[in-house]
């Protein structure tokens, strides 16, 4: 991946941005393109691959032997029920489901008959579910569908509270092939997770930032960028810029005025 030539201007004019995510159908990023006359490309730096039924069977885990399921993402739901279908397993109607957010709980309706007495959700973290989880801790077995990256905060919580639980890797998050970007220049690269940085360097081990500006969302992403020795030019969220589009707009107001 090629960086731009150096200039002395602090806020150099921006002509192009690469966002390391899939392109959405609707997004405030499109307004940035129109307002500032820039080009924004979308490219997921990571993607999800399924763990096959054959691979999963080697773990000797049967989902229907657990009467409580903890879902941390939409992917965890998709692959949990995919594995169940491929193994010809039908989860009992009495199974209880614990979801980190309401959005995850709502997505669950695609796969089960939704009943409030067996579906619980929090606002964002596993701690939000403490009341519901502790109520059902005794005498129940919990399964945590996850990727190869696991779900460290959830696992640590369940261990601390002494739950009877089992992690079950059902999918993998891996770096995408970005080789076709090797000769393309972008003024700003936008990252939303440490995995995006991992993918960047797996694809381009000799990447040099030079005058390419880096925009990051979240503290863990910020740390990853700093660990790679790169300079962060745009950060979100912050008090003034809770979203990445607001942070970019604030920068573009100065660079493209």
C-alpha positions in Angstrom: 0.0 0.0 0.0 1.4 3.3 -1.1 1.5 6.4 1.1 1.4 10.0 -0.1 4.2 12.4 -0.7 5.2 14.7 2.2 4.2 18.3 2.6 4.6 20.7 5.4 0.9 21.5 5.7 -0.4 20.4 9.1 -3.9 19.6 7.8 -3.2 18.5 4.2 -6.1 18.4 1.8 -8.0 15.1 1.8 -9.1 13.6 -1.5 -9.6 9.9 -0.6 -10.5 7.8 2.5 -10.5 4.1 2.9 -12.9 2.7 5.6 -12.0 -0.8 6.8 -15.6 -2.0 6.9 -18.2 -3.3 4.4 -20.1 -0.6 2.6 -23.5 0.1 4.2 -26.7 0.8 2.3 -27.1 4.1 4.1 -24.4 6.1 6.0 -23.5 9.6 7.0 -20.2 9.0 5.3 -22.0 9.6 2.0 -22.8 13.1 3.2 -19.1 13.7 3.8 -18.3 12.7 0.2 -20.8 15.2 -1.2 -20.0 18.1 1.2 -16.2 17.9 0.8 -15.9 16.5 -2.7 -13.9 13.5 -1.6 -13.9 9.8 -2.5 -14.7 7.2 0.2 -14.0 3.6 -0.5 -15.1 0.7 1.7 -13.2 -2.5 2.2 -13.5 -5.0 5.1 -10.0 -5.8 6.4 -11.3 -8.9 8.2 -14.0 -11.5 7.6 -15.7 -14.4 9.3 -15.2 -18.0 8.2 -17.2 -20.9 9.5 -15.9 -23.8 11.5 -17.2 -26.9 9.7 -19.4 -29.4 11.4 -16.6 -32.0 11.0 -14.1 -29.7 12.8 -16.6 -28.8 15.5 -17.4 -32.5 16.2 -13.8 -32.9 17.3 -14.5 -30.7 20.3 -17.0 -33.3 21.5 -19.4 -30.5 22.4 -23.2 -31.1 21.9 -25.1 -27.8 22.1 -28.3 -29.5 23.3 -26.5 -30.7 26.5 -26.5 -27.1 27.7 -29.7 -25.4 28.8 -28.4 -21.8 28.7 -26.7 -20.0 25.8 -24.8 -16.7 26.0 -24.7 -14.7 22.7 -22.2 -11.9 22.3 -22.8 -11.0 18.6 -25.0 -11.7 15.6 -22.3 -13.9 14.2 -22.4 -16.1 17.3 -26.1 -16.6 16.7 -25.7 -17.4 13.0 -23.0 -20.0 13.6 -24.6 -21.5 16.7 -27.8 -22.4 14.8 -25.9 -23.4 11.7 -23.9 -25.9 13.7 -27.1 -27.2 15.4 -28.7 -27.6 12.0 -25.7 -29.4 10.5 -25.6 -31.7 13.5 -29.4 -32.2 13.3 -29.8 -30.8 16.8 -32.9 -29.0 17.9 -32.5 -26.9 21.0 -35.2 -27.6 23.6 -37.9 -25.0 24.0 -37.0 -24.5 27.6 -33.5 -23.3 26.7 -32.7 -19.8 28.1 -30.7 -17.3 26.0 -28.6 -14.4 27.4 -27.7 -11.7 24.9 -25.3 -8.8 25.5 -27.6 -6.3 23.8 -31.2 -5.8 22.8 -30.2 -5.8 19.1 -28.7 -9.3 19.5 -31.8 -10.5 21.4 -34.0 -9.2 18.6 -31.9 -10.9 16.0 -32.5 -14.2 17.9 -36.1 -14.1 16.8 -35.0 -15.4 13.3 -34.2 -18.7 14.9 -36.5 -19.3 17.9 -40.0 -18.6 19.2 -39.3 -15.5 21.2 -40.5 -15.5 24.8 -39.4 -13.0 27.3 -39.2 -15.5 30.1 -36.4 -17.3 28.3 -34.5 -14.4 26.5 -32.6 -11.9 28.6 -30.5 -9.0 27.4 -28.3 -6.2 28.6 -27.1 -2.8 27.4 -23.6 -3.7 26.3 -21.5 -5.8 28.7 -21.9 -9.2 30.5 -22.2 -7.3 33.8 -25.5 -5.8 32.6 -26.9 -9.4 32.8 -25.7 -10.1 36.3 -29.2 -10.2 37.9 -30.6 -12.6 35.3 -27.4 -14.8 35.1 -27.1 -15.2 38.9 -30.7 -16.1 39.1 -30.1 -19.1 36.8 -26.6 -20.0 37.8 -27.3 -22.9 40.1 -28.1 -26.2 38.4 -27.7 -24.9 34.8 -25.0 -25.5 32.2 -24.0 -22.6 30.0 -22.5 -22.6 26.5 -20.7 -19.6 25.0 -20.5 -19.8 21.1 -17.5 -17.8 20.0 -14.8 -17.2 17.4 -11.1 -18.2 17.5 -10.6 -14.9 19.3 -12.8 -16.0 22.2 -14.7 -13.6 24.4 -12.2 -12.8 27.2 -14.4 -10.4 29.3 -17.3 -12.8 29.3 -15.1 -15.8 30.1 -13.4 -13.9 32.9 -16.8 -13.0 34.3 -18.1 -16.5 34.2 -15.0 -17.9 35.9 -15.1 -15.3 38.6 -18.8 -16.0 39.3 -18.1 -19.8 39.2 -20.6 -20.7 36.4 -20.6 -24.1 34.9 -19.9 -23.1 31.3 -18.2 -24.2 28.1 -16.6 -22.1 25.3 -17.5 -23.4 21.8 -15.5 -22.1 18.9 -17.9 -22.1 15.9 -16.4 -19.5 13.6 -13.1 -17.7 12.9 -12.3 -14.1 12.3 -9.4 -13.8 9.8 -7.6 -11.3 7.7 -9.0 -10.5 4.3 -6.8 -10.6 1.1 -6.0 -6.9 0.3 -3.3 -7.5 -2.3 -5.2 -5.6 -4.9 -4.7 -2.4 -2.9 -0.9 -2.6 -3.1 -0.5 0.2 -5.6 -3.4 2.4 -4.4 -3.0 5.6 -2.4 -5.4 6.9 0.3 -5.1 10.1 2.3 -6.9 8.6 5.3 -7.2 5.0 6.6 -10.0 4.4 9.1 -9.8 1.5 11.6 -12.4 0.3 14.0 -10.6 -2.7 15.7 -7.1 -4.0 16.4 -7.8 -6.8 13.9 -7.9 -4.2 11.1 -4.3 -3.3 12.0 -3.3 -7.0 12.1 -4.8 -7.5 8.6 -3.0 -4.4 7.3 0.4 -5.7 8.3 -0.3 -9.3 7.3 -1.1 -8.0 3.9 1.6 -5.3 3.8 4.5 -6.2 6.2 6.5 -3.3 4.9 3.8 -0.7 5.3 5.1 2.8 6.1 2.7 5.5 7.1 4.6 8.4 5.7 1.9 11.1 5.1 -1.1 8.8 5.2 -3.3 9.9 8.1 -4.8 7.3 10.5 -8.2 7.5 12.0 -9.1 5.2 14.9 -12.3 4.3 16.8 -12.0 3.0 20.4 -9.2 2.7 22.9 -8.2 -0.8 21.9 -7.8 0.3 18.3 -5.8 3.3 19.4 -3.5 1.1 21.4 -3.0 -1.3 18.4 -2.0 1.6 16.2 0.4 2.9 18.8 1.9 -0.6 19.2 2.7 -0.6 15.5 4.5 2.7 15.9 2.0 4.7 13.8 0.8 8.2 14.3 -2.9 8.8 15.1 -4.3 11.8 13.4 -8.1 11.4 14.1 -9.7 9.8 17.2 -13.2 8.8 18.2 -15.2 8.6 20.3 -14.5 11.8 22.3 -16.6 14.3 24.1 -16.9 16.5 21.0 -16.9 13.7 18.4 -18.8 10.7 19.7 -18.8 9.1 16.2 -16.1 8.5 13.5 -18.1 10.6 10.9 -18.1 13.6 13.3 -14.4 13.2 13.9 -13.7 13.0 10.2 -16.0 16.1 9.6 -14.0 18.0 12.2 -10.8 17.2 10.5 -12.1 17.9 7.0 -13.4 21.3 8.1 -9.7 22.2 8.6 -8.1 20.2 5.7 -10.5 21.0 3.0 -11.6 24.5 3.8 
